[in-house]
Amino acid sequence: MRHAAVKILSFAFLLVSLGAFLVQAAPFPLADQNILPWSVWVFLAICVNMALWQKLMRVATFTLAVIWSYALLGNLIPQSSSGPAVAVGDIERTPEAFVAAGKSIFYGSGKCSTCHVIGPSATTPRCPDLSDIGISGGGRQEGMSTREYLVEALYLPEAYLVKGYGNIMPPAWKPPLALSALEIETLIAFLQSQGGEPDLTAIVPPIDIAAAASVTVKVPEGDPEAGRLVFVDELQCNKCHRVGAAEVQLEVGPDLTEIGALNTLDYMEESILDPNAKIVQGYGSTTLNLANGEQLTGRLVREEGDALVLQLDVVEEAEDDDWGWGEEEEEVEMEEVVVEEGAGGGLERLVQRHDLALQRIADTRSISERGYFWISAVVSDGGNKVSGPIESENEASLTIRSADTTLTIAKSDLSNLTGRKLLLQSKMPKFDDVITVRQFRDLVAYLASLKGSMPETAE
């Protein structure tokens, strides 16, 4: 009787955890820290029930496991929702009305939720998490309030880039988004409500909209259908990029289902000709050389302060001399290695920036462009040793932050120069010498036509 009760309770818990997962309930027991999401509980419940039950109930458990697997796969795909259209022309100027309209735009016509997230997410967002933007926005740019920062971010997104993210956001007022001034105001009110209080004061755009709008808009010159054939047959881009519901062999590139609604033609052209120019957050490949001799290769999923989260492709460790006959090496203390399974299914490794190996820098040209973010050197004038993260660089000098001081030092005065390196590379090959000009124009035209809900592209 006791065993029967355990079986029944186990199956009941499976049903409860599966239901909580499907309705996207907060993680249990510590929702604010995103500890133990319901997907973990479902997995554990499936394992327990498969072990306890036999015959018919095991088949039922397996059926629920299949349902959960499809739901989990759906959650791992970046979600977007068009939402109902909201007319804001005669909206009442109250915080509640503005926040409601702004929320509809965020998840609807503004397509913000395609790249940004608010609250817990099963996937790594392409662009910054906006969960507490109403509080944190004011601290991103010195001397700017949260509202001023949001105004600039929507009108001139290229003016300031959050560390670790590329310039891929289109201005909200320009096509393809083309939001009105009032729609932008409501969107800002909604973002301010994420931890702060909406300010309904009328916004003065930081640019001359009329003059900027008079500039000729670039339009695709190619044939979208011919471009689709280039995408699928010639270059086989669909092996790495998802379009609509099409199957992808190796999803190592961003979802392109809505790229035409989110990005400019210039961005798409540059991405084809120079994939390393702007790398979407979470899709940069890198090799990290650690101070203990270990080498990690994988995809940089995200940055957490001074920590790097890498989804591993290859792990190579320095060989040990088991017999003790080799040359004795200096022992390097490393922080505890943190390896866990990521949302994409691969192993994720947490690496501190200060655990990266120091590499000698012989050529002082374009140090930052080669991936170096921190240097150590001896200054010939006085023989003082300096070290710190690189703030800026030009042909003749480097500016670094050492303790609480910013130092600008001539490159010619530096000796014994070493640095820590983080160089992101796109896994996408360059196609400038592979396709013809006509194919290039057709491909850009096809990408520009991808604005969501494209079932016909699944070839």
Secondary structure as GFF3:
##gff-version 3
##sequence-region A 1 459
A	DSSP	alpha_helix	2	22	.	.	.	ID=ss1
A	DSSP	three_ten_helix	31	33	.	.	.	ID=ss2
A	DSSP	alpha_helix	38	52	.	.	.	ID=ss3
A	DSSP	alpha_helix	55	76	.	.	.	ID=ss4
A	DSSP	alpha_helix	95	107	.	.	.	ID=ss5
A	DSSP	three_ten_helix	112	114	.	.	.	ID=ss6
A	DSSP	alpha_helix	133	136	.	.	.	ID=ss7
A	DSSP	three_ten_helix	137	139	.	.	.	ID=ss8
A	DSSP	alpha_helix	146	155	.	.	.	ID=ss9
A	DSSP	three_ten_helix	157	159	.	.	.	ID=ss10
A	DSSP	alpha_helix	181	192	.	.	.	ID=ss11
A	DSSP	alpha_helix	209	213	.	.	.	ID=ss12
A	DSSP	alpha_helix	224	229	.	.	.	ID=ss13
A	DSSP	pi_helix	230	234	.	.	.	ID=ss14
A	DSSP	three_ten_helix	237	239	.	.	.	ID=ss15
A	DSSP	alpha_helix	259	262	.	.	.	ID=ss16
A	DSSP	alpha_helix	265	273	.	.	.	ID=ss17
A	DSSP	beta_strand	284	289	.	.	.	ID=ss18
A	DSSP	beta_strand	295	304	.	.	.	ID=ss19
A	DSSP	beta_strand	307	316	.	.	.	ID=ss20
A	DSSP	beta_strand	338	341	.	.	.	ID=ss21
A	DSSP	beta_strand	347	352	.	.	.	ID=ss22
A	DSSP	three_ten_helix	353	355	.	.	.	ID=ss23
A	DSSP	beta_strand	359	360	.	.	.	ID=ss24
A	DSSP	three_ten_helix	368	370	.	.	.	ID=ss25
A	DSSP	beta_strand	372	379	.	.	.	ID=ss26
A	DSSP	beta_strand	385	393	.	.	.	ID=ss27
A	DSSP	beta_strand	397	402	.	.	.	ID=ss28
A	DSSP	beta_strand	405	410	.	.	.	ID=ss29
A	DSSP	three_ten_helix	411	413	.	.	.	ID=ss30
A	DSSP	beta_strand	414	421	.	.	.	ID=ss31
A	DSSP	beta_strand	425	426	.	.	.	ID=ss32
A	DSSP	alpha_helix	437	449	.	.	.	ID=ss33
A	DSSP	three_ten_helix	455	457	.	.	.	ID=ss34
###
